[in-house]
Amino acid sequence: MFQIRIHGRGGQGVVSAAEMLSVAAFIEDKHAQAFPSFGSERTGAPVMSFCRVDDKPIRLREPVMQPNALIIQDPTLLLLPDHLFDGLAPDGFVLINASHRLNPPELVQVPCPPEHRLAIGASELALKYVRRPVPNAALLGAFAAFTGALRLESIVDAIREKFSGEVGEANVEAAQAAWEIAQEIVAGAYAAAN
């Protein structure tokens, strides 16, 4: 089972991101579940959502406590890491919405191998293509390239199912652009390691 925990702030599409991941898994004939964790939070408050993907039925119904991947939609959450990385698998993946290379002090607290850390300027891509700084679709494109857990084509289909018309196509463009950037970074890191 591949478990994903998404951290962000209200209004960033955290819940929609988990939903789209689960739809992408269904498209690939996998089993999936997605659900949020929030109370009466308002726009800007920290929120979480969860997604599980497996080849067999999923019986768990609790929040993801031991994720294989974290998607951090708001880099300011790195400044409050109290429980951000709790339970992350030792070989887990951390995908962060950040337009700059993260500095060592920020990365020291990320408990995974350096090649399993990726920063993508998803908000900037969303502004460019969607004209709104909602990073979720772009991050899902990067997630597909970075982890290989789902295919880009499935992510694209899930985005189109969630958002129709011009908004859907703009989000698809953001996801494809993030996928290409992530592919280049991953390929560069692989080449440097070998």
C-alpha positions as CSV (number, residue, x, y, z in Angstrom):
1,M,0.0,0.0,0.0
2,F,1.2,3.5,-0.9
3,Q,0.1,6.1,1.6
4,I,0.2,9.9,1.0
5,R,-0.4,12.7,3.5
6,I,-1.0,16.2,2.1
7,H,-0.3,19.3,4.2
8,G,-1.4,22.7,3.3
9,R,-3.6,25.6,4.2
10,G,-7.3,26.1,3.7
11,G,-8.0,27.3,0.1
12,Q,-5.0,25.6,-1.5
13,G,-6.9,22.6,-2.8
14,V,-5.5,20.1,-0.2
15,V,-8.7,18.1,-0.2
16,S,-9.1,18.2,-3.9
17,A,-5.6,17.0,-4.4
18,A,-6.3,13.8,-2.4
19,E,-9.5,13.3,-4.3
20,M,-7.7,13.6,-7.6
21,L,-5.0,11.2,-6.5
22,S,-7.7,8.6,-5.6
23,V,-9.5,9.1,-9.0
24,A,-6.1,8.7,-10.8
25,A,-5.6,5.4,-8.9
26,F,-9.1,4.2,-9.9
27,I,-8.3,5.0,-13.5
28,E,-5.3,2.7,-13.2
29,D,-7.7,0.0,-11.8
30,K,-6.2,0.3,-8.3
31,H,-8.0,0.6,-5.0
32,A,-7.9,4.0,-3.4
33,Q,-9.4,6.1,-0.7
34,A,-9.1,9.8,0.1
35,F,-10.4,11.9,3.0
36,P,-9.6,15.2,4.7
37,S,-8.8,16.0,8.3
38,F,-10.1,19.4,9.4
39,G,-12.5,21.0,11.8
40,S,-13.8,24.5,11.5
41,E,-10.7,25.8,9.9
42,R,-10.9,28.8,7.6
43,T,-8.9,30.0,4.6
44,G,-5.3,30.0,5.5
45,A,-5.5,27.6,8.5
46,P,-3.4,24.4,8.3
47,V,-5.3,21.4,6.9
48,M,-4.4,17.8,6.0
49,S,-5.8,15.3,3.6
50,F,-4.9,11.7,3.1
51,C,-4.9,9.2,0.2
52,R,-4.1,5.5,0.1
53,V,-3.5,3.5,-3.1
54,D,-3.2,-0.3,-3.3
55,D,-3.7,-3.2,-5.7
56,K,-6.1,-4.8,-3.3
57,P,-9.0,-3.5,-1.3
58,I,-8.1,-1.1,1.5
59,R,-9.6,-1.9,4.9
60,L,-8.0,0.9,6.9
61,R,-10.2,3.8,7.8
62,E,-7.9,5.9,10.0
63,P,-5.7,8.9,9.1
64,V,-2.4,8.2,7.4
65,M,0.0,7.9,10.3
66,Q,2.9,6.3,8.4
67,P,3.1,8.0,4.9
68,N,5.2,6.8,2.1
69,A,5.0,10.3,0.7
70,L,4.3,13.8,2.0
71,I,3.1,16.6,-0.3
72,I,3.6,20.0,1.4
73,Q,1.6,22.6,-0.4
74,D,2.7,25.5,1.7
75,P,6.4,25.9,2.5
76,T,5.7,28.1,5.5
77,L,4.6,24.8,7.2
78,L,8.3,23.9,7.3
79,L,8.7,26.6,9.9
80,L,6.3,24.7,12.2
81,P,7.4,21.1,11.7
82,D,6.1,19.8,15.0
83,H,4.2,16.9,13.4
84,L,4.8,17.5,9.8
85,F,7.1,14.6,9.2
86,D,5.7,12.3,11.9
87,G,5.7,8.6,10.7
88,L,7.3,9.3,7.4
89,A,8.8,6.0,6.0
90,P,12.7,6.1,6.2
91,D,12.8,5.9,2.4
92,G,9.7,8.1,2.0
93,F,9.3,11.0,-0.5
94,V,8.8,14.7,0.4
95,L,7.5,17.0,-2.3
96,I,7.4,20.7,-1.3
97,N,5.8,23.6,-3.1
98,A,8.8,26.0,-3.1
99,S,10.1,28.0,-6.0
100,H,13.7,28.1,-4.6
101,R,16.2,25.4,-3.6
102,L,15.7,24.8,0.0
103,N,18.5,25.8,2.3
104,P,20.3,23.3,4.5
105,P,18.6,24.5,7.7
106,E,15.2,23.8,6.1
107,L,16.3,20.5,4.7
108,V,18.0,19.2,7.9
109,Q,14.5,18.6,9.4
110,V,13.4,16.6,6.4
111,P,13.9,12.9,7.5
112,C,14.3,11.2,4.2
113,P,17.2,10.5,1.7
114,P,18.3,13.7,-0.2
115,E,17.2,12.1,-3.5
116,H,13.7,11.7,-2.1
117,R,13.3,15.5,-1.5
118,L,11.9,17.7,-4.3
119,A,11.0,21.3,-4.4
120,I,8.8,22.5,-7.2
121,G,7.4,26.1,-7.7
122,A,3.9,24.8,-8.0
123,S,2.2,28.1,-7.0
124,E,4.1,29.9,-9.7
125,L,3.1,27.3,-12.3
126,A,-0.5,27.6,-11.1
127,L,-0.3,31.4,-11.5
128,K,1.1,31.1,-15.0
129,Y,-1.4,28.6,-16.3
130,V,-4.5,28.8,-14.0
131,R,-4.1,32.5,-13.0
132,R,-4.6,31.5,-9.4
133,P,-1.9,30.4,-6.9
134,V,-3.6,27.0,-6.1
135,P,-0.7,24.5,-6.3
136,N,-2.6,21.2,-6.1
137,A,-2.8,20.1,-9.8
138,A,0.8,21.1,-10.5
139,L,2.0,19.2,-7.4
140,L,0.2,16.1,-8.6
141,G,2.0,16.3,-11.9
142,A,5.3,16.5,-10.1
143,F,4.3,13.7,-7.7
144,A,3.7,11.4,-10.7
145,A,7.2,12.1,-12.1
146,F,8.9,12.0,-8.7
147,T,7.5,8.9,-7.1
148,G,6.2,6.8,-10.1
149,A,3.3,5.8,-7.9
150,L,0.8,6.9,-10.6
151,R,1.1,7.8,-14.3
152,L,0.8,11.4,-15.5
153,E,-2.0,10.3,-17.9
154,S,-4.1,9.2,-15.0
155,I,-3.4,12.4,-13.1
156,V,-4.5,14.4,-16.2
157,D,-7.7,12.4,-16.5
158,A,-8.5,12.9,-12.9
159,I,-7.9,16.7,-13.2
160,R,-10.2,16.8,-16.2
161,E,-12.8,14.9,-14.2
162,K,-12.6,17.4,-11.3
163,F,-12.4,20.6,-13.3
164,S,-14.1,21.1,-16.7
165,G,-13.5,23.4,-19.6
166,E,-10.8,26.0,-19.6
167,V,-10.1,25.7,-15.8
168,G,-9.5,21.9,-16.3
169,E,-7.2,22.4,-19.3
170,A,-5.2,25.2,-17.4
171,N,-4.7,22.8,-14.5
172,V,-3.6,20.0,-16.9
173,E,-1.0,22.4,-18.4
174,A,0.3,23.2,-14.9
175,A,0.5,19.5,-14.0
176,Q,2.3,18.7,-17.2
177,A,4.8,21.5,-16.8
178,A,5.5,20.4,-13.2
179,W,5.9,16.8,-14.4
180,E,8.5,17.9,-17.0
181,I,10.4,20.0,-14.4
182,A,10.4,17.1,-11.9
183,Q,11.5,14.6,-14.6
184,E,14.5,16.9,-15.4
185,I,15.4,17.2,-11.7
186,V,15.1,13.5,-11.0
187,A,17.1,12.6,-14.2
188,G,19.8,15.2,-13.2
189,A,20.0,13.8,-9.6
190,Y,20.3,10.2,-11.0
191,A,23.0,11.2,-13.4
192,A,25.0,13.0,-10.7
193,A,24.7,9.9,-8.4
194,N,26.1,7.6,-11.1
